[in-house]
Amino acid sequence: MKKTMSPLRLTLLILMGLFLCWFKQGTAFGAEEQFAAKLAENRRFNEGCLRCHGAIGLKTKMDGKIVSLYVDEGEYLVSQHGTNRCTTCHRDITEYPHTGALTGEKMRVAIDNNCRDCHKDVTAVYSNSVHNGKVRCSACHGVHNIRKKEDALALVAKQQIPHTCTAAGCHSGRIKESYEESFHGKAVLLGSQKAASCVDCHGSHEIKGPGMAASPVSKTNTPKTCAKCHFKPEVNFAAGKEHFLLEKEGEGAPMYYTLKFFVWLTIIVVTLLIIHMQLELYRKLRNALASGEQQH
């Protein structure tokens, strides 16, 4: 015999379900209201800072250099930190005028320490990288304009990474030029989201030197790194050379002469084709003129 649920039990279950929905919705709305209130409070607080720092021409002299103190409010509001108070990072600012403001390397170290306080998971990885103590967080991510890496305007976005890594003379010159000449570099700079940028091969916060065993571009790990994009890369992938320039001598010599060969081959073939077309046109014109004379 088939059992049926009693009306009382069914009513209780319905009421319990409605209560849970109401409670969950109320909790969500409560959290949203708290966040909105906190955001509004922080923005009101930041307005005091932006009364001065929102002026485009605001500058000062620090360590013998003229430095801009302007903060683009629009950029900051859409940044990852746009919901924070200015003093979340600028902890040394406790009075006005800012007589105790840090400058130069002391300021950059203080900013790094602030980043580490919030991003502890990244700090643990970054502390073992070759950039630790040499490259500050702000050098790659920016300061008041930090965005998600998926944002096309972020300094760490796919198309921006090559520029960020080569800015301020970090990896400029030979490395920059060789990457831009490579297939990966050309594809990325033309807008590809699949081609390899700097971090796809070298990593981001955990970058190791190429001679280190744990490096993703060491001879042992290179095939594994290439396998993220390439189907079944062989061991000889690690034997391939990267970051070489197309020069007459050195590692780029084979590619240099191969490129020259195909350039001249293209020029010769196109030239012969043009000569062939001109001769063909001349022949047709001569035949047409001869045919006209015969008709007369």
RALINWO-V220295 format. One line per field, one symbol per residue. burial: 1 if it has 24 or more other C-alpha atoms within 12 Angstrom, else 0. Layout:
burial = ???
This chain:
burial = 00000000000000000000000000000000000000000010010011000000000000000000001110011010111111001100000000000010000101110110000000100100111000111111111111100000011111111111110000000011011111011001100000111111111111110000001111101111110000000000000001111100000000000000000000000000000000000000000000000000
